[in-house]
Every structure is written in C-alpha cells, then in structure tokens.
Amino acid sequence: MDQRCQRCQSSKQRLEFFRRDPNDVLSRLLTMDETWLYHYDPETKQTSVEWRHNGSPRPKQFRVQKPAGKVLTSIFSDQDGIILIDYLPKGQTLAAEYYSS
C-alpha cells in the first residue's frame, strides 16, 4: 500500500474517532517542537572596565558576542500544557529511536 492510501485511511480513522467523542480525541493529541538554545559566557566587570574622563559619555558597545555553545531542545505538550522539555545530549543526533524513547 502506498503512503498516500495509508494517510487517507489514517485520516478517515481519526475523523471517525473524533465524531464518536471529540473531547477524547483532543485529549490524546500530542505536539512537539524543537528549538536551539544558545548560551553565552557573561562579560566580567574586569573585561568591561575602561578609562574615561569624568562627564564624558559612555561609548556604545556594538559587539556581537559568539555563543559559548548551543543545545537542541525538544518541547512536548498536550491540551493541558507542557509535558516534557528534553535537551539533546552533545554529540547525539535526532533519529527515530530518540522520538520513540
């Protein structure tokens, strides 16, 4: 059976479940989203110290700081809110085993 027929049958099955009890179907839905979270090393007071005359304006800082690292975050939720926030371990890749576990 090709994927198109499988999707069609699956959709018809879900629609039938919904017609029987809409609240039950909605309570079973689970969604997931992924996002990269970046973290930075804070600038210390010593590295931001500068000499200037009294009354002279502070110079504007337009530095772009490179992130110290990043982590892939997966957020799972249902109709009541967030169920799980998971952080992918460094060096691991997303695969079917990750999602199923």
Secondary structure, 3 states (H helix, E strand, C coil): CCHHHHHHHHHHHHHHHHHHCHHHHHHHCCEEEEEEEEECCCCCHHHHCCCCCCCCCCCCCCCCCCCCEEEEEEEEEECCEEEEEEECCCCCCCCHHHHHC
